Amino acid sequence: MYFYRIYGLNIKSEISLPEVKHSQFKEPDVSIFYGKIEEPFEYGDKNYVMESENRGDKYYMKNIGGFVSRKGEEIKIDPEEGAEEKGFRFLILGLAMGLILDQRGTVTFHASAVDLGKKSVAFAGPKGAGKSTAAAAFHAAGYPIITDDLLPVHLGDGKAYSIQGFPHLKLNPTSEEIFKKEEFSRVSSINPKSSKNLYSPAKYSSKRKIHLKAIYILDFQDDIEKCKSKKLVGIDSLKNILNSLYSFQMKKEVSKKVSKKCIKIINKLDVKKIKRPKNMESIGKIVKYVAENVK
């Protein structure tokens, strides 16, 4: 049995998760264990099936295996032969934990976050917007990564906080070329059809939580040379925040509990839409712009 802490939760696991730090605690928040999961009869035009069942969510990837996340407390896993060597644990650390966080009513964004010292900033946006690439640019400039893909946000002491997560970056070939001189270690990726590879950064934040000052909604533009941002307010702010939630992007739904928490969160930080040049070689400009504008 293994014991870890990630996403603000104590994890007891039958599967080894070597990328996560070991922890000691009396009672787990989430238990991960092996068990039988029936493979779907049909996959349609995708290589996976995801469905809700019995206060939980079931996911099965063809030729890889599946899991069931239930009640925000347990994850039953059933990897197919050889899947663990291919990186089955990353499916658990990503999607399965994202569903667990949603079941627990935790506000969780599909976003990356970086540690600027006494504060943090996050980058959200639609698929392919460059969340991981933005984080990689900050990493290249010396800033530690807090998390990528899944960002839980907690409220406390009148502030919003980024919670330490899984800092591995999903980078496409163009991004890899730009950052190849940096200290990234390539690790196994569970999805053989993915156009991105998974990388472990050399610098990641050791803080369990850090003040979240702003969430930037990424917007690439072909016709601009410099980064510029606009603060979103009112319904525009709420709409962009809700659209950036992990549960919305995965299941196209948001619970009332999470929606109410989102309203409180946007009152504690800045929500900005940031436009940056689409040219990948100019990605470094976003680091200087954000660092200078976060107060």
N, C-alpha and C positions, 0 to 999 in steps of 0.2 A: 504494500500500500504506500502511496506517495501523498505528500501534503504540500500544498502551494497556496500562494495568495496572488490574485490577479483580478483586475477590474473592480477592486474594492471588496472582493469576496474570498472567503476561505474555502479551498477546494480539497476534497479527499478523493483520490483517483486511483483506480486499478491500472491505468495506463500511464506510462512514464511521459512526462512533459518536460524534457531537459532544457527547453528555452525559458522556462519559468523558474523563478527563485523559490527555494524551499522555505516553508514557514512552519511555525508551531502554534497550535491553538487547541482549545478544548472541544469545541463543537464546529463541524463544517456547515457552511451555508449551502454548498452544493456537493453532491456525491456523484462520481463518475464510475460506472461499473459495466462489465461485459454482460450481454444477454442476447437472446435470439430476436431478430427483427426480420419480418417477412419482406422479401424483395418484391417490388411492384411487378405486375404482369406486363404492363406497357409503360413506355417512356415517352411516347409521342415524338416530337421533333427535338427534344432535349435529352441530355444524358443523365438527368436527375428528375426526381419527383419529390415535391414538398407538399404536405397537407397537414391540417389541424386535426387532432384527435384527443379525446379524453383530457381536456384541460392542458393539452400539450401540443407539440409540433413534431412531425416526423419528416425526416429527410433521408433519401437514399440515392446514392450516386452509382451509376452502372459500372460494374467491374471493380468497385472500390468498397462499397458497404454503406451502412447508414447509422443513424442515431435517432433517439427520441428524447427531446427535452420536455420535462413535465413539471408543472407547478412552480417553476422557478427554483427547484430544489434538487433535481436529479437529471442525469443524462445517461441513458442506456446506450451502449455502443456495440456495434456488430461489424467490425472490419472484415472484408473478404481476405483470403489468403494472400500474403505479400503486401497488403495495403499499408500496414504500419511502417514498413520500410520505405514506402513511397511518400510518407508524410501525412498519414491519416490523422495524426494529432493536430495538424493545422486546421483541419475541418472542425475539430472540436473546439480549439482555441479561438476560432473565428465565428463561423455561423452558429454552431451549437450554443456558445456562450452569449452571442447576440440575442438569440431567442430566449435564453434563460433570463437575461437582463430585462428584456421586454416583459416577460411573464411576471417579474418581480416589481414591475412598475417603475423601473429606472429609466430616466431620460438618457437615451443612448443614440448618439449621432453616427452616421456613416461619414467619418471624418478622420483626419490626422491632426495631431497636436504636437507642438514643440515647446520646450522649456526655455524661456528668455531670462531666467534668473529668479526674480521674485514674482513673476507672472507668466502666463502662458497664452498662446493664441492657437486657434484651430482653423482648419481649412476644410470646408464642405463643398458640396456641389454634386451634379449628376455624374453618372458613370463615365469615366474617361476625362473628367474635368482637370485632373492633375493633382489630386490630393496628396498622393504618395510622392510625386515628383517635387511638389512644393516642400514637403518635409525633408526630402533628400537634399534640396538646395540649402535649407537651414542647417542640416547636418554637415554639409560641406563647408559651411561658414563657422562651424564650431559649436552650434547649439544642439543640446541633447534632444532626442525624440522621446515623447511621452507615450504615444500610441499611434497606430495606423489602422484604418478601416473601422475600428470600434472605439468610440469615445464616450464613456459614461460621464455624466455631469451631475454633481451633487450641489445642494444649497446648504449654506451654513455661515453663521456670523455675518449675515447680510451680503454675502458674496456667492458667486458661482465658482465651482472648482472642477478642474480637469482631474480625472482619476487615472492613475497609472494603469496602462493596459499592455497590449502585445505590440512591441515596437518594430516588428519586422515589416519591411517595405515591399510592396508589389510594384515592380518597375518594368516598363515595356522596353524593347530593344533600343529605342532612341534615348531614353533616360539612362539606360545602362552605359551607353557610349559616353554620355556627358559626365557621368559620375564614376567611371571605371577607375580613376586614379585614387578615389577615396577608399576608406577601409570598410568595405562591405564584404560579408561572407555569404556566398550563395548557398541556399539550403533547398531541400526537396520541396516540390510543390505537388499538392494532391490532385489537382485538376490537369489531366494531360492535354486538354483542349484549350487551356488558357494561353493567351498571347503574352502574358506577363510571367516573370520569374520572381521568386521570393528571396529577399536579401536580409541579412542580419546586420544592423548598423553597429559601428564600434562605440558610439556614444548614445546612451539612452538615459533618461532621467531616473534617478533613484528615489525621487520623492513620491510618496503615496498619493498626495494630492497637492495641487498648486493653483493659485488664483487664476481663473480664466477671465481674461480681460476682453477678448473679442473673438467672434466667429466670422471668418471671411468666406463669403460665397464666391467661388472661383468662376470667372467669366473670361474666356480667351477671346482676343480680338485680333484680327489680321491687320487692321488699319491704324494701330497706335504703336508708338515707340516707347512710351513710358507708362509705368503703372499708375493707376489712379483708382480711388475708391469713393463710394458714396454710402453714407450711413442710411440704413433702412429704418423706418419707423412705422408704427401702427400695423395695419393689415399686411403691408409688404414684408415687414419684419417677421410677423407670425407665420405667414405663408411660406417664406423661405426656410424658416426654422423647422416647421412641420414637414416640409418636403425633404429635409435633410436627415430626418429621423431614420434609424436603421430599420425599424419595424415598418415604416411606410414604404421604404425602398424595396424591402423583401416581401411584404405581404399586402401592401397597398391599404393598410389600415392603421389607425392610431387609437389607443384606448383613451377613454375620458380622463382617467387618472393621469396618464402621461401628458395629455393635452393641457390639463390644468397646471401641471408642473412647468411645462414649457412657457406658459404665460408669465409665471413667476421668474423663470430664468432669464427671459429676454429683458426684464426690467433691471437685471443685475449686470448686464454686459452690453457691449456694442455689437450689433449685427450689421455687417458691411458687405456690399457687393464690390468685389475688386476686379478691375479689368487689367489684364497684363498682355504683353505681346505674345502672340501664339508661337513665335519662333522659339523652339526649345533652348537654343543657345543663350537666350536672354533671360532664362529662368532665375538667374542670380539676382536680377533687379528687384524681384519681389522681396527678397530678404532685406535689402537696404531700405526699401520703401516701408515695409511693415515695422521694422525695428525702429525707424525714425518717427513713425506715427502712432505707436502704441504708448499711451501716457500712463 
